Amino acid sequence: MDRIWLFLTIVAFGCGAALSPAQTARVNTEGKPIPRTAEGKPDFSGFFDIQYTPNMALGKENLIPYTASGRAAYVNHDAKDDPTANCWLPGVPRIMQSPYPAQFVQTPSYLVILFEYMHTFRSIPLNGRPHPANMEPAFLGDSTGHWEGYRLVVDTVGLKGAPWTWLDTAGHQHSDALHVTEYFQRTADNIDYEYTIDDPEMYAKPWGVRRVLTPLKVIPTLPELIEYSCSENNKDVQHLVTTRPASQQK
């Protein structure tokens, strides 16, 4: 099935221009080995900056393959209804495009991603085990991983749709039918990361984004991951303002 790929070409927070994943792999791996585990697998362990992606369309909104329902959901969304304003977990893939670093912890059996954002985690088994049958939708769903050569493929289903989670800050929506496939590939210096959105209720065909995760630049006197408490002293909710025209407000 054809897929639409969008490319993020700027690294967040002033880290400079980034190459596409394919270009990065060619540049970084010439004569330079990738990190590997004792078992010989690519080693993703470490602290990484995640490229903030507030809008998955990346300026190419006309390329998003909406269904009628998907387009209506996006056009009619109200920014004040962003689920993360309520401190709800952002879901997948949104957790992977937050403006905060993460720690990857890898064992032969699991890849664990510890997020500064929301102070939460994903624990991904690497044996390709099946998803639980009749799973109740959850904020981060259920993820299972397997190796395709040196590339790690992570399959995630069982995700809560709107109003519980959005795909991004811009308000792109998804349903409980969302199926996310992520691809992690280690280069000598970075992690090439891409994901595919497959939600036939909202999008006519799969589409996705490709990005690069870069090693965290440690700031002296600060830990790698800072404590994040979303609900403590949260005063945003009462100040949220609708983005809908007055004629559409109830």
C-alpha positions, 0 to 999 in steps of 0.5 A: 500500500502506498504511504505518504511520508513527510520529512522534518528538516529542522532540529528543535531548540537551535541544534541546527539543520538536520539531514533526512534519515537516509542522508544521516545514516550515510554520513555517520556510518562511513568507517564508524561502527554503530553501538551494539549490545553484547548480543550484537544487536544495535544498541539504542541505550542512552539519553536522546533529544526528541524533535518537537513536532507540534504539527505532523503536517510539517507545512504540507497540510494538502498532503494529509490523506483525510477521509471525510471524518478525519478532515471534519475532525481536524477543521472543527477542532478547538485548541482549548480542548487539547487533551494534554491541557488536562495532564492526560498522557499524550498517546502514541505517536505524540509522546515521541514528538514532545519537546523533552528528552528521553532515556532509552534502556535496552535489554535483550528482552525489552526496550524501555523508553523513559520520558521526561514529559509527563514523567512516564514510560513505554516498556516494549517487549522485543519478542514480537508477542501478540497484542492482548485480545479485546484490549480496553483502549489506553493512552499509550496503547499496547506496543510490541517490537521485533527485529527486521535485520538491524532495524527495530519495528514497534507495533502499537494498537489499543490507543484511546482516540479523541477526546482523550488523545490527539496526534499532535498539538495542531489538532490532527485527530485519530480514532480507537482504530489507530494502528501505529508502526514505528521504525528505529534504526541506529546510526553511529551518532543518532537514531533514525526514527520514522512512524506510520499512522494507519487509521481507516476511519480518519485517513484514506491511506497510511501516512507518517513522519521521518525524523532524527533523534540526537544524543542529549547535550547535558547541561551542567548542574542539571540531571539528564531528565528533570522531574516533571509534574503536570498536575502540580500547580496546573492553572492552565485549564481555567485560562484556556481560550477557544479558537472557534469563531464566536458564531460557532461557540455554544 
